[in-house]
Amino acid sequence: MLISCGCPVSGAWARPDSLTHVASRAEGLGYHGLWTFQRLLVGADQDLAPVYRSVLDPMVALSYAAARTSRIRLGVAVINLPFLSPVYLAKQAATLDLLSGGRLDLGLGTGWSEVEFAATGTDPNPRGRRTEEYLRVLRTLFTDRVSAFDGTLYTVPPSTMAPAPVQPGGPPVLLGGTADPALRRAGRIAAGWISSSRATRADIARGARIVRQAAEEAGRDPEAVRIVVRGVVRAGHRDDTMPLSGSWAQIRAGADSYAEAGVTELFYDLNWDPLIGSPDADPDAAAERAEEILTALAPGA
């Protein structure tokens, strides 16, 4: 199982100096990838966790990190596809993939915040058809010399998008979602599945089985399908409902249990630690805590 970490995009540690330091430090410590997430805004009456209250744009943050690293993978988990035209996102993704030397992983979801749907004038439904058409648009733009698509929800007249991404076929596209149809879709048409931060270990093990079974039924190699998990870490305080909590040894044991559940990549996302990812946290203390955790949990530490 690959070990990655979250990029500083939320709250007190989402600053230029922290982003620069964590990106280069994570690469030096041997982490496989840096992962961001998307939150556009929070409604005045929405009661959401602190992690969502102040968030950098994920693609801009990854571009910033890309300029300060050379090897570490760069991922977003996830961009909510209804908010962006697939053509616009394809241009962003191809550009970042080119500038980073082919290091981008593109996670997509359909979103859940009614406030964001209203603010962007979008509707995620029909989720299945929208997702499938969106991926088909991305793929023609990433791979075809002349791209074209004529669907129910999206249209691309015969055209060319250049420059092309570095990775053959474009950045790998992974899908989020927890409902069974979303899991089967990830196995059938995507490079893999990205779990929810709310998912339990049992949820993840079940989801991994469904994703891989769908891949096999579609004639794909189920072992090649990626299962990526956001790991919410609570260092120093053990909570039996959170596998990645407590001492360093307990957190590492929790990570091993994810591997046993079929996970191929786990990223320790410190944005979900309220002492780091809350906008009310002390920035210097947040940076120090993040440094301690990332160093202690580094691959091979």
N, C-alpha and C positions, 0 to 999 in steps of 0.2 A: 504494500500500500504506500502510495506517495504521500508525503507530508508537505503541506503548503500553509500559507497564513493569509490573514486578511490585511488589506491595504488600509492605511489611515484615511478614512473617508467620512467618519461620523464624529461629531462632538468635539471635545477638547483637544484631541490629538490630531485632528484633521487640519494641519497647518503645513505650509511649504517645507519648513525645516524637518518636521516629523516625517512627512512623506518621503523626502529625499533620504533621510537617515534610515528609515525602515526598509525602503526598497533596496538600497545598497547593502544594508546589514543582513536582510533576509537572504539575498543572493550569496553573500559571503558565508552565511551559516549553513548553506546547503538546502534551503527550502526550495521545493519544486516550483511553486507558483505564488503569485499575489492575486487576491481576489477582491473585487469591489461589489457594490450593489447599488440599486437605484431607488431613490425616493424623491419625487418632485416637490411635494409640499405636504403640509399637514393642515387639515381643516381646523378652524378655530374651536369647533365643538368635538373634534376627534380626540379620544383618549388613547393615545398610542405610546408605546415604550419610548424612553429617552433616546434610544439609538436612532429613531426616525426623525427627530426634531431638527437636526442640522446635518445635512448630508451633501458632500461634494458630488458633482456630476461624475458618473463612473468612467466614462470614456475619456474625459479630460484628465481625470486623475491618473488613469493608466498611461496616457500619453506622457504625462509629467514623469511618471515612474520609468517609462520606457527609455527616456532620454538619459537616465541616470544608472541604467543597468545594461547588461549585454546578454545574459543567459536565462534568467528566471522567466517562467511563463507568466502571462498577464491575462487574467480572466475576469469576467463580469457575471455575477450570479444574483439576480438576473436583470436584464432590461425587459420592461413590459412592452411587448411588441405593438399593442394597439396605439401607443403614444406616438410612434414614429412610422413614417412611410418606409416600407422595406427598401426602397431605392436610396433614401437618405441614409438609413442605417448601413446599407451595403457600402456606400461611399465612405462612411466613417470607419467601418471595420476594415475595409481594404486598405485605407490610408494608414491606420494604426498597425496593421499587419506588416505593411511595407516598411514603415519607419522603424518598427521594432525588430525587423529581420525575421518575421514569421513566427511570432511568439503569442499570438492572440487566441484565446478560447472564448467563444461567444455564447453565453447562456441567455435563453429567452423564456419569458413567461407571459401570461395573459393579464396579470394584475388582479388586485382585489379591492383597491380603494375607490369607493364611489366618488369621493371628492376629486381625485385625480382624473377619473373618467369625465366628470363634469367640466373640470378646468381645461382639459385638452380637447373637449368636444368629441370624445371617442366612445365606442361601445365594444367590449371584448367579444360579444356574441356575433355569430356562432363560433365558439372557441375552437372547436376541432377544425372546422373548415378554414377559419382565419389562420390558424397556425400552419396548417398544411400548405395553403397557398403562399403564405409568407416565406416559408422555407424554399418553396419552388422558385419564387422570385429571387431570393438570395443566391440560389445555386446557379441560375442562368446568368446572373450578373457576375458571379465569381468565376464562372468556367467557360462560358460560350463566347466565341469571337464576336458573334452578333446575338445579342440577347433579345428575347421576346416572351411575353406572357399575356394570355387573355383569359382571366378568371372571373369568378363571380364578384370578388371583393377587390382584386387588384389587377391593374393592366400596365404592361410595359410595351410600348411600341417597339418595333425592331430598332435596336440601338446598340451602342458600344459604351461600356464603362471602363475607363482606363485612368490610372494604372491598375493592373490586376494585383490581387494579394500575392504574397510570397508563397504561402502554403498551397500545395496542389489541391484544387477543389475549394479553396478558401479556408478561413478559420473554421475549426470544428464547431458545430452548433450543438449545444446541449439544451435540453428542455426541462423546465421545472414542472410543478404540478403534483398533486397528491391523489386526485381521483383516479380510479382504475383506467378510464379511457385515456387520461393524460399519460399515465405510466406506460400503457401499451403503445401509445403514439411515440413516446421517447424511444422505446425499443425498436419500433418499426421504421422510423424515418430519420432519427437523429444519431449523433455520435454518442449520446448517453443521457443520463438523468442527473439533475441537481436537486437534492432534497431541500425541504423546508427547514428553517431554523427551529420550528416547533415540533419536528418529527422525533419520535422516540426511536430507540434502537430497534424495537420490534417493528415499527412502521418502516424503517429503512430496510431491514432484512426482507420484509414482505414486498416492499416496493422493488427491491433489486431482483427478486424472483420473478415478479410480473414483467419487469422490463426485459430481462434476459429471455424469458419464455416467448415474449412477443417478437424479439429479435430472431430467435430460432425459427418461429413460425413464418417469419418473413424471408427466410432463407439467408439470414445473416449469421455471422459467428457471434454467439452470445458472450463468449469470453472476451471479445474485442470491444464490447460496449462498456463505456465508462460510467461509474457510479461515484458521483462527487458529493461530499457531505460537508456542510458548514458545521464546524464544531464550536459550540458556545462554551467558553472556558470560564470557570470560576476558581482561580488559583487561591489556595489558602483556606478555603471554607468548603467542607465536604457536604454535598447535597446528594442523597442517594437517587434522586430523580434526574441528576445530571451526571452522565458518565465522565465528563471531563472536568471534574471538580475535586478539590482537596489538595493533597500533596502532589509533588511532581511524579512520584511513583504511582499514585492513584490515577492521575491524569493519563500517564503513559499506558497503564493497564486498561483504562477506558478506551484509549485509541486502538489498542490491540483488539478490543471487543468489536470495534467497527470493522476492522479487517475481517474478522470471523463472520460478520454479517454480510460480507460480499462487497464491501466498499473498496474502490480502487484509488481514491484520493480523498484525504481528509484535510480541510484547512481550518487551523485555529483562528477563529475570527474574534479578535479582541475588541472590535467595535461593539460587541454585545455585552462587554464588561462595563457596568455603569460608572466605574472609577476611571474608565478610559474613554468610552464612546458617548458619555452624556455631555451635553453642552455646558452643564453646570460644574463639571469636574475641573480640578486644577490642572492647567495644561502641562506644567513641569512635572507634577506628580504623576499624571497620566503617562507622559513619555518615559519616566523612570520605571513605572510598573510594566509598561509594554516591553521595554528593553529587558527587564528581568525575566518575564515570561517567555519571550521569544528565544532568549539565550538558553534558558533551562530546558525548553521543549524542542530545541533544534534537532533535526535528524542526526542521529549518531551521537547526541550529547550524552 
